[in-house]
């Protein structure tokens, strides 16, 4: 029984240890794709799935030859599963590569690796014969000559023209006048091409990138789309400075002042119309005194609107900071009043502002801190302006905030794996201790067995002397003789006391006149008959 308990205990600890290991391993993430090879016909499409297991993140998809196969999207965020479409452009082969760009598993471990799909693209029917067009021999069931006759009779005629046409919406440009022909390019709404022929089948023959191509005429128009004349700015800001007056799309002239140590300013300008172009000049190599920065916005129709910023650069500042510290952080390089740029690395994404202490070197100078609010992960620019009368000194701190990285306890071993190994080691040690303790207890458990269903009264000693019993003359056991012998054998009183108690218990239950061989404690036959039995 005890051996069985030991085996069960060992088995349970083994199962617990293995479960812990399997649970940790199961948390590791991986990803797979639904296809590894594809065969397509020109103009055809197919799709495949990216499946993320115990992970999620950004995956990139690229084609080794986009002239042969195009992907519907170059980057996708996958949580669970995501579908990506492939389009065959022309005959040839290409390999689609799916790469884990920024993927993490449920244990915040990085998941890396890539998968590939081999794609073969076959030539499609030109649309004037063969099975796919429905006009050739294989689809009609006619002979080859009949198919040739149908092909000739069904060939469209094109009326020669020379005109500019515009796409009314997105449309494919094909190698022939059929939707089953290969795609050689595409036009977006408003794009123009030269049409050289109008077909009787509703297709147009055009010149596209120096070659003859075809577009369905229903997507084309000879009327030039009205171009937008929107040329306003949606926003205008200057890093670390405030414009005067405050920006408005209808205000075209602003001003600001920089210190003599500033050579350039960074301007951020966004047009209201996405088709408008923005050009910025004059913001570099600032000269002492007055400088003019121009922001030109060119509308789709070619009209231009110009915004100006008058930048005044003063003499080298005679004022500055006497003290610049950030509680809990160290600037790089160490602060000096004539050093105007510093960097600070922070490995804590919870930081959104810094306790900056900036003291001007000139009494009465005003110190203004810009950009020390709502710090984000990545690079942040904090500007400290010191102003006195017409002078301005500018200090900048580049703050780079990154996620805290956990230092490895042992180089080369991930901390989570290390904790797993330690846990398994502790479990094994506990298992060994349990086995030793149980084994020792079993070895030392030589306890007297039950007699007549009563509790054992003590252990048997290896050197216990047997007390002689005189049963020749007194079958009821001579207690006086026994007591005298106990006096002579005091070393064995405990064993004798035990036997006396046993006799007393038997007499109380079965009477004093019971035959001796029924309760003789030293009788071999009695031991065999009664030991371990219940009355």
C-alpha positions as CSV (number, residue, x, y, z in Angstrom):
1,X,0.0,0.0,0.0
2,X,2.8,2.4,0.9
3,X,4.7,1.6,-2.2
4,X,1.5,2.4,-4.2
5,X,1.2,5.8,-2.5
6,X,4.8,6.6,-3.4
7,X,4.2,5.7,-7.0
8,X,1.0,7.8,-7.1
9,X,2.7,10.8,-5.5
10,X,5.6,10.6,-8.0
11,X,3.2,10.4,-10.9
12,X,1.1,13.4,-9.8
13,X,4.2,15.6,-9.4
14,X,5.5,14.5,-12.8
15,X,2.1,15.4,-14.4
16,X,2.2,18.8,-12.6
17,X,5.7,19.5,-13.8
18,X,4.9,18.6,-17.4
19,X,1.7,20.6,-17.4
20,X,3.6,23.7,-16.3
21,X,6.1,23.2,-19.0
22,X,3.4,22.6,-21.7
23,X,1.4,25.6,-20.6
24,X,4.4,28.0,-20.9
25,X,5.4,26.5,-24.2
26,X,1.8,26.8,-25.5
27,X,1.8,30.6,-25.0
28,X,4.5,31.0,-27.7
29,X,3.0,32.5,-30.9
30,X,3.3,31.4,-34.5
31,X,1.7,32.2,-37.8
32,X,0.8,30.2,-41.0
33,X,-0.5,30.8,-44.5
34,X,-3.2,28.8,-46.3
35,X,-1.3,28.4,-49.6
36,X,2.3,27.7,-50.6
37,X,1.9,27.6,-54.4
38,X,-0.6,29.0,-56.9
39,X,-1.2,28.8,-60.6
40,X,-3.1,31.6,-62.3
41,X,-4.1,32.8,-65.7
42,X,-3.4,36.4,-66.8
43,X,-6.0,38.7,-65.3
44,X,-7.0,36.1,-62.8
45,X,-7.1,36.5,-59.0
46,X,-6.8,34.3,-55.9
47,X,-6.6,34.9,-52.2
48,X,-4.8,33.4,-49.2
49,X,-5.2,33.7,-45.5
50,X,-2.6,34.7,-42.9
51,X,-3.5,33.0,-39.6
52,X,-1.9,34.1,-36.3
53,X,-1.9,31.7,-33.4
54,X,-1.4,33.1,-29.9
55,X,-0.1,36.3,-31.4
56,X,-1.0,39.4,-33.3
57,X,0.7,42.3,-35.1
58,X,1.9,43.8,-38.4
59,X,2.8,41.6,-41.4
60,X,4.3,42.8,-44.7
61,X,3.4,41.2,-48.1
62,X,5.7,41.7,-51.1
63,X,6.0,40.3,-54.6
64,X,9.3,39.5,-56.1
65,X,8.0,40.7,-59.5
66,X,5.0,43.0,-59.3
67,X,4.8,43.1,-63.2
68,X,3.7,39.5,-63.0
69,X,1.8,39.3,-59.7
70,X,0.4,42.2,-57.6
71,X,-0.7,42.0,-54.0
72,X,-3.9,43.8,-52.7
73,X,-2.1,45.3,-49.7
74,X,1.6,45.5,-48.8
75,X,1.0,45.5,-45.0
76,X,-1.8,44.1,-42.8
77,X,-2.5,43.8,-39.1
78,X,-3.5,40.3,-38.3
79,X,-5.6,39.3,-35.3
80,X,-6.7,35.7,-35.8
81,X,-6.9,35.6,-39.6
82,X,-6.6,38.0,-42.5
83,X,-7.2,37.6,-46.2
84,X,-4.9,38.9,-48.9
85,X,-5.7,39.0,-52.7
86,X,-3.2,38.3,-55.5
87,X,-3.8,39.5,-59.1
88,X,-2.0,38.0,-62.1
89,X,-0.8,40.7,-64.4
90,X,1.1,38.8,-67.1
91,X,2.7,35.4,-67.7
92,X,5.7,34.5,-65.7
93,X,6.6,33.5,-62.1
94,X,6.9,35.4,-58.9
95,X,7.3,34.7,-55.2
96,X,5.1,36.3,-52.6
97,X,6.8,36.8,-49.2
98,X,4.9,37.2,-46.0
99,X,7.1,38.6,-43.2
100,X,6.3,39.1,-39.5
101,X,7.3,42.7,-39.2
102,X,6.0,43.7,-35.7
103,X,4.3,40.7,-34.1
104,X,4.1,39.7,-30.4
105,X,2.6,36.7,-28.7
106,X,0.5,36.4,-25.6
107,X,3.6,36.4,-23.4
108,X,4.9,39.6,-25.0
109,X,7.6,37.7,-26.9
110,X,8.5,38.8,-30.4
111,X,7.4,36.5,-33.2
112,X,9.6,36.5,-36.2
113,X,9.9,34.6,-39.5
114,X,8.6,34.6,-43.0
115,X,6.5,32.4,-45.3
116,X,6.5,32.3,-49.1
117,X,4.0,31.5,-51.9
118,X,5.2,30.5,-55.4
119,X,3.0,31.9,-58.2
120,X,3.0,30.8,-61.8
121,X,1.0,32.9,-64.3
122,X,0.0,31.5,-67.7
123,X,-0.9,33.4,-70.8
124,X,-4.6,34.0,-71.2
125,X,-6.7,34.0,-74.4
126,X,-6.5,37.2,-76.5
127,X,-10.3,37.3,-76.6
128,X,-10.6,36.5,-80.3
129,X,-10.5,32.7,-80.1
130,X,-9.8,29.8,-77.9
131,X,-12.0,28.3,-75.2
132,X,-12.2,31.3,-72.9
133,X,-13.8,33.6,-75.4
134,X,-16.5,31.3,-76.4
135,X,-15.7,32.0,-80.1
136,X,-13.1,29.4,-80.8
137,X,-13.3,25.7,-81.6
138,X,-13.0,24.3,-78.1
139,X,-16.1,26.1,-76.8
140,X,-18.3,25.9,-79.9
141,X,-17.5,22.3,-80.6
142,X,-16.8,23.2,-84.3
143,X,-13.8,22.2,-86.3
144,X,-10.6,24.2,-86.4
145,X,-11.6,25.8,-89.7
146,X,-15.0,26.7,-88.5
147,X,-13.4,28.3,-85.4
148,X,-11.1,30.3,-87.6
149,X,-14.1,31.5,-89.6
150,X,-15.9,32.6,-86.5
151,X,-12.8,34.3,-85.2
152,X,-12.6,36.4,-88.3
153,X,-16.3,37.3,-88.5
154,X,-16.4,38.3,-84.8
155,X,-13.3,40.5,-84.8
156,X,-14.4,44.1,-84.1
157,X,-13.6,46.9,-86.4
158,X,-12.0,50.1,-85.2
159,X,-12.6,53.6,-86.5
160,X,-9.4,55.6,-86.5
161,X,-9.4,58.7,-84.3
162,X,-6.8,60.9,-82.6
163,X,-8.2,62.5,-79.4
164,X,-7.5,62.8,-75.7
165,X,-9.8,60.9,-73.4
166,X,-10.1,60.9,-69.6
167,X,-10.9,58.2,-67.1
168,X,-14.2,58.8,-65.3
169,X,-13.2,56.3,-62.6
170,X,-10.5,53.7,-61.9
171,X,-10.2,51.4,-64.9
172,X,-7.8,48.7,-66.1
173,X,-5.8,49.0,-69.3
174,X,-5.6,45.7,-71.1
175,X,-3.5,44.1,-73.8
176,X,-6.6,43.3,-76.0
177,X,-10.3,44.2,-76.3
178,X,-11.5,41.6,-73.8
179,X,-11.8,41.4,-70.0
180,X,-10.0,38.0,-70.2
181,X,-6.9,39.6,-71.6
182,X,-4.0,40.6,-69.5
183,X,-3.8,43.8,-67.6
184,X,-0.9,46.1,-68.6
185,X,-1.8,49.0,-66.3
186,X,-4.6,51.2,-64.9
187,X,-5.9,54.7,-64.9
188,X,-7.3,56.7,-62.0
189,X,-10.2,59.1,-62.2
190,X,-9.1,62.2,-64.2
191,X,-6.0,60.5,-65.9
192,X,-5.7,61.0,-69.6
193,X,-4.6,59.0,-72.6
194,X,-4.6,59.3,-76.4
195,X,-7.3,57.3,-78.1
196,X,-6.4,56.1,-81.6
197,X,-9.5,54.0,-82.4
198,X,-13.1,53.3,-81.4
199,X,-14.2,49.7,-81.7
200,X,-17.5,48.3,-82.8
201,X,-17.5,46.1,-79.7
202,X,-17.5,49.0,-77.2
203,X,-13.7,49.1,-76.6
204,X,-11.2,51.9,-77.3
205,X,-7.7,51.5,-78.7
206,X,-5.3,53.8,-76.9
207,X,-1.6,54.6,-76.6
208,X,-0.4,53.7,-73.1
209,X,3.2,54.0,-72.0
210,X,4.4,53.8,-75.6
211,X,2.4,50.7,-76.6
212,X,-1.0,49.9,-78.1
213,X,-3.6,48.9,-75.4
214,X,-7.4,48.8,-74.9
215,X,-9.9,50.2,-72.5
216,X,-13.6,49.7,-72.2
217,X,-15.1,52.9,-73.7
218,X,-17.8,53.2,-71.0
219,X,-15.0,54.3,-68.6
220,X,-13.8,57.1,-70.9
221,X,-14.9,60.6,-71.7
222,X,-13.6,63.3,-74.0
223,X,-14.6,66.0,-71.6
224,X,-11.8,67.2,-69.4
225,X,-12.8,66.9,-65.7
226,X,-13.0,70.1,-63.9
227,X,-9.8,70.5,-61.9
228,X,-9.9,71.8,-58.3
229,X,-8.6,75.3,-57.6
230,X,-8.4,74.7,-53.9
231,X,-5.1,76.1,-52.7
232,X,-5.6,76.9,-49.0
233,X,-3.5,75.5,-46.2
234,X,-5.2,73.3,-43.7
235,X,-2.5,73.8,-41.0
236,X,0.8,75.7,-40.6
237,X,3.1,75.3,-37.6
238,X,6.8,75.9,-36.7
239,X,8.5,73.5,-34.4
240,X,9.2,75.2,-31.0
241,X,7.8,78.5,-32.0
242,X,4.4,80.3,-32.1
243,X,3.3,82.2,-35.1
244,X,2.0,85.7,-34.8
245,X,-0.8,86.1,-35.4
246,X,-2.3,82.7,-34.8
247,X,-2.7,80.6,-38.0
248,X,-5.8,81.0,-40.2
249,X,-6.1,79.7,-43.8
250,X,-7.2,83.2,-44.9
251,X,-4.1,85.0,-43.3
252,X,-1.1,84.7,-45.6
253,X,1.6,86.6,-43.6
254,X,3.1,85.8,-40.2
255,X,6.1,86.7,-38.1
256,X,8.3,85.2,-35.4
257,X,11.7,85.9,-33.8
258,X,14.6,83.4,-33.2
259,X,17.8,83.7,-31.4
260,X,21.1,84.4,-33.0
261,X,22.1,80.8,-32.6
262,X,19.3,79.4,-34.8
263,X,20.2,78.6,-38.4
264,X,17.0,76.9,-39.5
265,X,13.4,76.3,-38.5
266,X,11.2,73.3,-39.2
267,X,7.9,74.2,-40.8
268,X,4.9,71.9,-41.0
269,X,2.3,72.8,-43.7
270,X,-0.6,70.7,-44.9
271,X,-2.9,71.7,-47.9
272,X,-6.6,71.4,-47.6
273,X,-6.8,69.5,-51.0
274,X,-4.8,66.4,-51.1
275,X,-4.2,67.0,-54.8
276,X,-2.6,70.4,-54.2
277,X,1.2,70.6,-53.8
278,X,3.1,72.4,-51.0
279,X,6.6,73.9,-51.5
280,X,8.6,75.5,-48.6
281,X,11.6,77.8,-49.2
282,X,13.8,80.1,-47.2
283,X,13.7,78.2,-43.8
284,X,17.3,77.2,-43.9
285,X,20.6,79.2,-43.6
286,X,18.8,82.0,-41.7
287,X,20.8,85.3,-41.8
288,X,21.1,87.9,-39.0
289,X,18.2,90.3,-39.2
290,X,15.1,89.8,-41.4
291,X,14.4,86.6,-43.4
292,X,11.4,85.6,-45.5
293,X,10.1,82.0,-45.6
294,X,7.6,81.2,-48.3
295,X,5.0,78.4,-48.4
296,X,3.6,78.0,-51.9
297,X,0.4,76.0,-52.4
298,X,-0.2,74.9,-56.0
299,X,-3.8,73.8,-56.7
300,X,-4.7,71.0,-59.1
301,X,-5.6,73.5,-61.8
302,X,-2.1,75.1,-61.5
303,X,-3.1,78.3,-59.6
304,X,-0.8,79.2,-56.7
305,X,-1.3,80.8,-53.2
306,X,1.7,81.9,-51.2
307,X,2.0,82.2,-47.4
308,X,4.9,84.1,-45.8
309,X,6.6,84.0,-42.5
310,X,8.9,86.9,-41.6
311,X,11.6,85.5,-39.4
312,X,13.8,87.9,-37.4
313,X,17.1,86.6,-36.3
314,X,18.7,88.5,-33.5
315,X,22.3,89.0,-32.5
316,X,23.9,86.2,-30.6
317,X,22.1,86.1,-27.3
318,X,23.7,87.7,-24.3
319,X,21.1,86.0,-22.1
320,X,20.6,82.3,-21.4
321,X,20.1,79.8,-18.7
322,X,22.1,79.7,-15.6
323,X,20.6,76.3,-14.5
324,X,18.9,73.5,-16.3
325,X,18.0,70.3,-14.6
326,X,15.4,67.5,-14.8
327,X,14.7,65.8,-11.5
328,X,15.6,62.1,-11.7
329,X,17.4,62.4,-15.1
330,X,20.8,63.3,-16.5
331,X,21.1,65.5,-19.6
332,X,23.5,64.6,-22.3
333,X,25.8,66.4,-22.6
334,X,26.1,67.9,-19.1
335,X,24.5,71.3,-18.9
336,X,26.4,74.4,-19.9
337,X,24.9,77.9,-20.6
338,X,26.5,78.0,-24.0
339,X,25.3,74.5,-25.1
340,X,21.9,74.8,-26.6
341,X,21.0,71.2,-27.6
342,X,20.6,68.1,-25.3
343,X,19.3,64.6,-25.5
344,X,17.6,62.4,-23.0
345,X,16.7,58.7,-23.2
346,X,13.8,57.5,-21.1
347,X,12.8,53.8,-20.9
348,X,9.4,54.4,-19.5
349,X,6.3,54.8,-21.6
350,X,4.2,56.1,-18.7
351,X,6.1,59.4,-18.7
352,X,4.0,62.2,-20.3
353,X,5.9,65.2,-18.9
354,X,9.2,66.1,-17.2
355,X,10.0,68.0,-14.0
356,X,12.2,70.6,-15.7
357,X,13.9,73.3,-13.6
358,X,15.2,76.2,-15.8
359,X,16.6,79.4,-14.3
360,X,17.6,82.4,-16.5
361,X,21.1,83.9,-16.2
362,X,19.6,87.4,-16.4
363,X,17.3,88.9,-13.7
364,X,13.9,89.7,-15.1
365,X,14.2,87.4,-18.1
366,X,11.2,85.3,-18.9
367,X,11.6,81.5,-19.3
368,X,9.0,79.6,-21.4
369,X,9.0,75.8,-21.8
370,X,7.3,74.5,-24.9
371,X,6.5,70.8,-25.7
372,X,6.7,69.4,-22.2
373,X,3.1,68.1,-22.2
374,X,1.6,64.9,-23.6
375,X,5.0,63.4,-24.4
376,X,4.6,60.4,-26.8
377,X,6.6,57.2,-27.4
378,X,9.4,58.1,-29.8
379,X,11.1,61.4,-30.3
380,X,9.9,64.6,-28.5
381,X,11.3,68.1,-28.8
382,X,11.2,70.3,-25.7
383,X,12.1,73.9,-26.3
384,X,13.1,76.4,-23.6
385,X,13.0,80.0,-24.6
386,X,14.7,82.7,-22.5
387,X,13.5,86.2,-23.4
388,X,14.6,89.6,-22.2
389,X,13.6,92.8,-24.1
390,X,14.5,92.0,-27.7
391,X,16.8,89.1,-27.0
392,X,15.9,85.4,-27.1
393,X,17.9,82.4,-26.3
394,X,16.7,79.0,-27.4
395,X,17.5,75.6,-25.8
396,X,16.2,72.3,-27.0
397,X,16.0,68.9,-25.4
398,X,15.4,65.9,-27.6
399,X,13.6,63.3,-25.5
400,X,13.4,59.8,-26.8
401,X,10.8,57.6,-25.0
402,X,11.0,53.8,-25.4
403,X,9.5,50.8,-23.7
404,X,11.4,49.6,-20.7
405,X,13.5,46.5,-21.6
406,X,13.8,43.8,-18.9
407,X,17.5,43.0,-18.3
408,X,18.4,39.3,-18.6
409,X,19.4,37.7,-15.4
410,X,21.6,35.3,-17.4
411,X,22.9,36.4,-20.7
412,X,21.5,34.5,-23.6
413,X,18.5,33.1,-21.6
414,X,15.1,34.8,-21.6
415,X,14.0,35.6,-18.1
416,X,10.7,33.8,-18.5
417,X,12.5,30.6,-19.7
418,X,14.9,30.9,-16.8
419,X,11.9,31.1,-14.3
420,X,10.5,28.0,-15.9
421,X,13.8,26.1,-15.5
422,X,14.0,27.2,-11.9
423,X,10.4,26.1,-11.2
424,X,11.1,22.6,-12.8
425,X,14.3,22.3,-10.7
426,X,12.5,23.1,-7.5
427,X,9.7,20.6,-8.3
428,X,12.3,17.9,-8.9
429,X,14.1,18.7,-5.6
430,X,10.7,18.6,-3.7
431,X,10.0,15.2,-5.4
432,X,13.4,13.8,-4.3
433,X,12.8,15.0,-0.7
434,X,9.3,13.4,-0.6
435,X,10.7,10.1,-1.8
436,X,13.5,10.1,0.8
437,X,11.1,11.0,3.7
438,X,8.5,8.4,2.6
439,X,11.2,5.7,2.3
440,X,12.6,6.4,5.7
441,X,9.2,6.4,7.4
442,X,8.5,3.1,5.7
443,X,11.8,1.7,6.9
444,X,11.2,2.7,10.5
445,X,7.6,1.6,10.7
446,X,8.1,-1.9,12.3
447,X,5.1,-1.5,14.6
448,X,3.5,-4.4,16.3
449,X,0.4,-5.5,14.4
450,X,-3.1,-5.5,15.7
451,X,-4.3,-8.1,18.2
452,X,-8.0,-9.0,18.4
453,X,-8.9,-5.6,16.8
454,X,-7.2,-3.5,19.6
455,X,-4.5,-0.9,19.2
456,X,-0.9,-2.1,19.4
457,X,0.7,-1.3,22.8
458,X,4.3,-0.7,21.8
459,X,7.2,-1.6,19.5
460,X,9.1,-4.8,19.6
461,X,12.7,-4.3,20.6
462,X,15.3,-6.3,18.8
463,X,16.9,-7.3,22.2
464,X,13.7,-7.7,24.2
465,X,14.0,-10.6,26.6
466,X,11.1,-12.9,26.9
467,X,9.8,-13.1,30.4
468,X,9.4,-16.7,31.4
469,X,5.9,-17.7,32.3
470,X,5.3,-20.6,34.7
471,X,2.2,-22.2,33.3
472,X,2.9,-25.8,34.5
473,X,1.1,-25.4,37.9
474,X,-1.2,-22.4,37.3
475,X,-3.0,-22.3,34.0
476,X,-4.5,-18.9,35.0
477,X,-1.1,-17.2,35.0
478,X,0.8,-16.7,38.3
479,X,0.9,-13.0,38.8
480,X,2.9,-13.1,42.0
481,X,5.6,-15.1,40.3
482,X,5.5,-12.7,37.4
483,X,5.8,-9.6,39.6
484,X,8.9,-11.0,41.3
485,X,10.4,-11.7,37.9
486,X,9.6,-8.1,36.8
487,X,11.5,-6.9,39.8
488,X,14.5,-8.9,38.7
489,X,14.1,-7.7,35.1
490,X,13.3,-4.0,35.4
491,X,14.8,-3.3,32.0
492,X,11.9,-5.1,30.5
493,X,9.0,-3.7,32.5
494,X,7.5,-1.9,29.6
495,X,7.2,-5.1,27.6
496,X,5.7,-7.0,30.5
497,X,3.3,-4.2,31.3
498,X,2.1,-4.5,27.7
499,X,1.5,-8.2,28.0
500,X,-0.3,-7.8,31.3
501,X,-2.6,-5.1,29.8
502,X,-3.4,-7.4,26.9
503,X,-4.3,-10.2,29.3
504,X,-6.6,-7.9,31.3
505,X,-8.4,-6.8,28.2
506,X,-9.0,-10.3,27.1
507,X,-10.3,-11.4,30.5
508,X,-12.6,-8.4,30.6
509,X,-14.1,-9.4,27.3
510,X,-14.1,-13.2,27.5
511,X,-13.8,-14.1,31.2
512,X,-11.0,-15.2,33.5
513,X,-11.5,-18.9,32.9
514,X,-10.7,-18.8,29.2
515,X,-8.1,-21.4,28.2
516,X,-4.5,-20.3,28.1
517,X,-3.9,-21.2,24.5
518,X,-6.7,-18.9,23.6
519,X,-4.8,-15.8,24.8
520,X,-1.2,-17.0,25.2
521,X,0.6,-14.0,23.8
522,X,3.8,-15.9,23.1
523,X,2.1,-18.9,21.4
524,X,3.2,-19.3,17.8
525,X,-0.1,-20.9,17.0
526,X,-2.1,-18.1,18.6
527,X,-0.1,-15.5,16.7
528,X,-0.9,-17.2,13.4
529,X,-4.5,-17.6,14.2
530,X,-5.4,-14.3,15.9
531,X,-2.9,-11.7,14.7
532,X,-4.7,-9.2,12.4
533,X,-8.1,-10.8,13.0
534,X,-11.2,-9.3,14.7
535,X,-13.4,-11.2,17.2
